[in-house]
Amino acid sequence: MSTAQFIQPAWLARPSTEVAPDLLGCTLVRQTADGTVLRGLIVETEAYAPGDPACHAYRRQTTRNSVMFGPAGLSYVYLIYGMYHCLNVVTDLDGIPSAVLIRALQLDAMPPGTDPLKERKLDRVAAGPGKLCRAFQIDLSLTALPFALGQPLWLEHRQPNWQEDFEQGAIALVQTTRIGLTQGIDLPWRWYVKQCPAVSKP
């Protein structure tokens, strides 16, 4: 595989509202400690940026959100409701707190260890930020790490056939408001692949 297919930090060093829709159709890759490689097509994202009341870095820098203030291309993993992990990609320039939440993945195969009684439909295994982290074994130990080949996580650009379908209109994107928030609910900073069965549900 050519290194040109791997997403570099410079590509992510843009406002999250630009990166979020561009990540749709890209691939998230997870390599576990035993060498297992899991792959999923990104089909839903949300952007978080400075001045956004829903952004974790809205008020000030803390131990939890400090990675958001760092350079682009780092992972930001956090826990919600005390049980669900969420994976974000840090974007924009160093010092500007900005990130894209990866909300859903489309998978080609069931990840190892998936409970067949709970997840009978492949399209729903990673249909949500908590579900995709569970399927890809992503937890707080993976925060503040670079998305890079040789690391537990990396990103790959859209495949040529996906990009061609997108440019010809066979694949369409939807832009709408974000899910599950109490602040910043009017900002249309959520994007997803139209009619994709793996997109999360409100």
C-alpha positions as CSV (number, residue, x, y, z in Angstrom):
1,M,0.0,0.0,0.0
2,S,1.3,3.4,-0.9
3,T,2.0,5.8,1.9
4,A,0.1,8.4,-0.1
5,Q,-3.1,6.6,1.0
6,F,-2.4,7.4,4.6
7,I,-3.9,10.7,5.9
8,Q,-1.1,13.0,7.2
9,P,-1.4,15.6,9.9
10,A,-1.1,18.4,7.4
11,W,-4.4,17.3,5.8
12,L,-6.1,17.5,9.1
13,A,-4.6,20.9,10.1
14,R,-7.8,22.7,8.9
15,P,-11.0,23.8,10.6
16,S,-13.0,20.9,11.9
17,T,-16.0,22.0,9.8
18,E,-13.9,21.4,6.7
19,V,-12.3,18.2,7.8
20,A,-15.6,16.5,9.1
21,P,-17.3,16.2,5.7
22,D,-14.0,15.3,4.0
23,L,-13.5,12.4,6.3
24,L,-16.7,10.7,5.1
25,G,-15.6,7.9,2.8
26,C,-12.2,7.7,4.4
27,T,-11.2,4.6,6.4
28,L,-10.5,4.2,10.1
29,V,-8.0,1.5,10.8
30,R,-7.4,-0.1,14.2
31,Q,-4.5,-2.4,14.9
32,T,-4.9,-4.3,18.2
33,A,-2.0,-5.5,20.4
34,D,-2.2,-9.0,18.9
35,G,-1.8,-7.6,15.4
36,T,-5.4,-7.9,14.3
37,V,-6.3,-5.1,11.9
38,L,-9.9,-3.8,11.8
39,R,-11.1,-1.4,9.1
40,G,-14.3,0.7,8.8
41,L,-15.5,3.2,6.3
42,I,-16.3,6.5,8.0
43,V,-20.0,7.4,7.3
44,E,-20.9,10.0,9.9
45,T,-19.0,12.8,11.6
46,E,-19.5,15.8,13.8
47,A,-17.3,19.0,14.1
48,Y,-16.4,20.8,17.3
49,A,-14.6,24.1,17.2
50,P,-13.6,27.2,19.2
51,G,-16.6,29.4,20.2
52,D,-18.8,26.3,20.1
53,P,-20.6,25.8,23.4
54,A,-20.8,22.1,22.8
55,C,-17.1,21.8,22.5
56,H,-15.2,20.3,25.5
57,A,-12.6,23.1,25.2
58,Y,-15.2,25.9,25.1
59,R,-14.5,27.3,28.6
60,R,-10.9,26.5,29.3
61,Q,-8.1,24.0,28.9
62,T,-8.2,21.1,31.3
63,T,-6.4,17.8,31.7
64,R,-9.2,16.0,29.9
65,N,-9.3,18.3,26.9
66,S,-5.7,19.3,26.6
67,V,-5.0,17.2,23.6
68,M,-7.6,19.3,21.6
69,F,-5.2,22.2,22.0
70,G,-2.3,20.2,20.4
71,P,-1.4,19.7,16.8
72,A,-3.6,18.1,14.2
73,G,-3.6,14.3,13.8
74,L,-3.9,13.2,17.4
75,S,-6.6,11.1,18.9
76,Y,-9.0,12.4,21.6
77,V,-10.9,9.7,23.4
78,Y,-13.3,10.5,26.2
79,L,-15.9,8.6,28.2
80,I,-19.6,9.5,28.4
81,Y,-22.2,8.3,30.8
82,G,-19.4,6.5,32.5
83,M,-19.5,3.6,30.0
84,Y,-19.3,4.7,26.4
85,H,-16.0,5.8,24.7
86,C,-16.0,8.4,21.9
87,L,-13.2,8.8,19.3
88,N,-12.2,12.2,17.9
89,V,-9.6,13.4,15.5
90,V,-7.8,16.6,16.5
91,T,-7.9,19.1,13.7
92,D,-6.8,22.7,12.9
93,L,-3.6,24.5,13.9
94,D,-1.6,23.9,17.1
95,G,-3.2,25.9,19.9
96,I,-6.7,26.0,18.4
97,P,-9.0,23.5,20.2
98,S,-10.8,21.7,17.4
99,A,-11.8,18.1,16.7
100,V,-14.0,15.8,14.6
101,L,-16.1,13.1,16.3
102,I,-16.3,9.9,14.3
103,R,-19.9,8.9,14.9
104,A,-20.3,5.8,12.7
105,L,-18.5,3.3,10.5
106,Q,-19.6,0.9,7.8
107,L,-17.9,-2.5,8.3
108,D,-17.3,-5.3,5.8
109,A,-16.9,-8.0,8.5
110,M,-17.9,-8.7,12.1
111,P,-15.0,-7.6,14.5
112,P,-13.6,-10.5,16.6
113,G,-15.4,-10.9,19.9
114,T,-18.7,-9.4,18.7
115,D,-21.7,-10.8,20.6
116,P,-23.9,-12.4,17.9
117,L,-26.9,-12.2,20.2
118,K,-26.6,-8.4,20.6
119,E,-25.3,-7.5,17.1
120,R,-27.0,-9.5,14.5
121,K,-26.9,-6.9,11.7
122,L,-23.4,-5.9,10.5
123,D,-24.6,-2.4,9.5
124,R,-25.4,-1.6,13.2
125,V,-22.3,-2.9,14.8
126,A,-20.5,0.5,14.6
127,A,-23.6,2.7,14.1
128,G,-22.8,5.2,16.8
129,P,-19.7,6.6,18.6
130,G,-19.9,4.3,21.6
131,K,-20.7,1.2,19.4
132,L,-17.7,1.8,17.1
133,C,-15.3,2.2,20.0
134,R,-16.6,-1.0,21.5
135,A,-16.3,-2.9,18.2
136,F,-12.8,-1.5,17.6
137,Q,-11.6,-1.9,21.2
138,I,-10.9,1.8,21.6
139,D,-10.7,3.2,25.2
140,L,-9.0,6.0,27.1
141,S,-5.6,4.2,26.7
142,L,-5.7,5.3,23.1
143,T,-6.1,9.1,23.6
144,A,-3.4,11.6,22.7
145,L,-1.8,9.2,20.2
146,P,-0.9,10.1,16.6
147,F,-3.1,8.7,13.8
148,A,-0.1,7.1,12.0
149,L,1.0,3.8,10.4
150,G,2.5,1.7,13.1
151,Q,0.2,3.2,15.7
152,P,-3.0,1.6,17.1
153,L,-5.0,3.9,14.9
154,W,-4.6,5.5,11.5
155,L,-6.7,7.0,8.7
156,E,-6.7,6.4,5.0
157,H,-8.0,8.6,2.2
158,R,-11.1,7.8,0.1
159,Q,-10.7,5.0,-2.4
160,P,-10.8,6.2,-6.0
161,N,-14.0,4.3,-6.8
162,W,-15.7,6.0,-3.8
163,Q,-14.5,9.4,-4.8
164,E,-15.7,8.8,-8.4
165,D,-19.1,7.8,-7.2
166,F,-19.3,10.9,-5.0
167,E,-18.3,13.2,-7.8
168,Q,-20.8,11.7,-10.2
169,G,-23.6,12.0,-7.6
170,A,-24.0,8.3,-6.9
171,I,-23.0,9.0,-3.3
172,A,-24.5,12.0,-1.5
173,L,-23.8,13.7,1.8
174,V,-26.3,15.2,4.2
175,Q,-25.4,18.1,6.5
176,T,-27.6,18.7,9.6
177,T,-27.5,19.5,13.3
178,R,-25.6,17.4,15.8
179,I,-27.1,14.7,18.0
180,G,-27.5,14.5,21.8
181,L,-26.5,18.0,22.8
182,T,-28.0,20.6,25.1
183,Q,-25.9,23.5,23.7
184,G,-24.9,24.5,20.2
185,I,-27.9,22.5,19.0
186,D,-28.6,24.9,16.1
187,L,-25.1,24.5,14.5
188,P,-25.3,22.3,11.3
189,W,-22.1,20.5,12.0
190,R,-23.0,16.9,11.5
191,W,-22.5,15.1,8.2
192,Y,-23.4,11.6,7.1
193,V,-23.6,9.5,3.9
194,K,-27.1,9.7,2.6
195,Q,-29.2,6.4,2.8
196,C,-26.3,4.6,4.5
197,P,-27.7,1.9,6.9
198,A,-24.7,2.2,9.2
199,V,-25.4,5.8,10.2
200,S,-26.4,6.3,13.8
201,K,-29.9,7.1,14.9
202,P,-30.9,10.0,17.2
